[in-house]
Amino acid sequence: MKVAVLGLGPSLKLFSPEGYDLVIGVNDIWKFYPAEVVVCVDERHRFSDERMKIIDECRPKVFYTQLDTYFERFDYHKIELLPNLPTYICQLNLKQYPHSMCSPFIACAIAYKDYRATEIHLYGVDLVDHPHLTTDICDQIKIHFKNLLIALRQNGSNLIVHGSGILSKLGQ
């Protein structure tokens, strides 16, 4: 299965839905594209009122979150995140989902674990000029994605990064 995972960065403009079996987006992705699956793992107070309105009004087939604050949604699917960050290894064979400080990371894990993606294409995950991510956090996120890429490849899947952000040389 070929899955597109959509963040909200500049390389989202490179995305076209043709050829994908499933599209997973994060947070208020419905402002740009009506993804079939939405992943939202940040507390409501992290979003502006405008962004929160888009999140509340989106109607994907499934809305993944670890937060109980969204439990009244018809599409609510609660997940459990692993307690530790994947700094050394990314475990995809456990019931819980690996996580990072980057929602698209969790969306990639969902693409593999729940939808058996053999190819995950990442758009809009540039992590340049992100208002909440420092250089240190971005460096950690790169390590997490590198470990995710290794785990995916060990399980017969691949992660392809589109755009020229901090993850662009991940698979090289």
Secondary structure, DSSP 8 states (H G I E B T S, - for coil): -EEEEE-SSGGGGG---TT-SEEEEETTGGGT---SEEE--S-GGGS-HHHHHHHHH---SEEEES-GGGTTSTTEEE--B-SS--SS----SSSSB---SSHHHHHHHHHHHHH--SEEEEES---SS-TT--HHHHHHHHHHHHHHHHHHHHTT-EEEE-SSSTTTTTT-
